[in-house]
């Protein structure tokens, strides 16, 4: 946990048809451990063909928070490969 904002970048390859929703579940320890609402939005990504496509995005973690990176179905049968989440420098 940091008292300064931190930026994350994420990327993944998706193959459709289908989609995924990316979100960031936020938590803090101040003044006590608890979830913070609303969740941070990473994006909704949909593919309409069978080919691979690279998806990228960023998210800024607020001061005194930690996050869980969450992917859920956006419908269909999307396949995910090469998922990377890193701090942006």
N, C-alpha and C positions, 0 to 999 in steps of 0.2 A: 504494500500500500504506500502511496506517495501523497504528499500534500500539494503536488503539482499535476496538471493534466498530462496525460500520456497518450500518444497516438499509436494505434495498431493498424497494420495493413493485412489483408487476407486475400488469398487467391485460391481458386480450385478450377478443375476442368469438369464440365458437365456434359452429359450426353442425354438427349431427349428421346421421345417426347415427354415432357413433364417439367417440373420446376421445383425449386427449393426456396424457403424463406430463411434468411439469416437474421438473428437477433442477438442481443447481448443482455443477459440477465445481470442486473446490477446489485451489488451488496456493499455494505459499509460496516465498520466497527465502531463508528462514532455516532451517538454516544454509546450504543451497544450494537451487537451483531444483529443485523436485520437486512431484509431485502428492500431495495429501493424501486419504487414504481414511478413512471412507466419503464418498461424494458427499452433499451436502446435499439434502434432499428439499423440493421446492416444492409437490408435490401431484399426485394422479391425478384427472383430470376426465373424466367420461363424460356424453354426451348421448344421449338415446333418440328425439328427434324432429328434424324438419327446421328448426325455428326457431332464431334467433340467441339466444345467452345470454352474458352477461358473466361472466367468471371473474376473480377477484382473489386475491392472496396476498401474503405478505411473507416475507422471509428475512433473517437476520442474518449478515453476513460477520464471521468471527472475526478477532481482531487478527493482523496480519502475514500475512494471506491475501488473495488476489484470486480471483475466481470467473468461470467461463464460464456463461452462462445457456443451458440445454439443453432442447429440446423434442423428444420422440420420440413415436411412435405408441402410443396406448393401444388400438389396434384399431379397425376400421371406416374410415369415410371422413370424418373431421372436417375442417372447413375453418376456418382461423384468419384473423382480420382484426383490425386496430387493436391490434397488440401494442405495449405500452409498459412499459419497465422504468426506474424512476427511484429516486434516493436518497430515503429518507424523512427528513423534517426534523423 
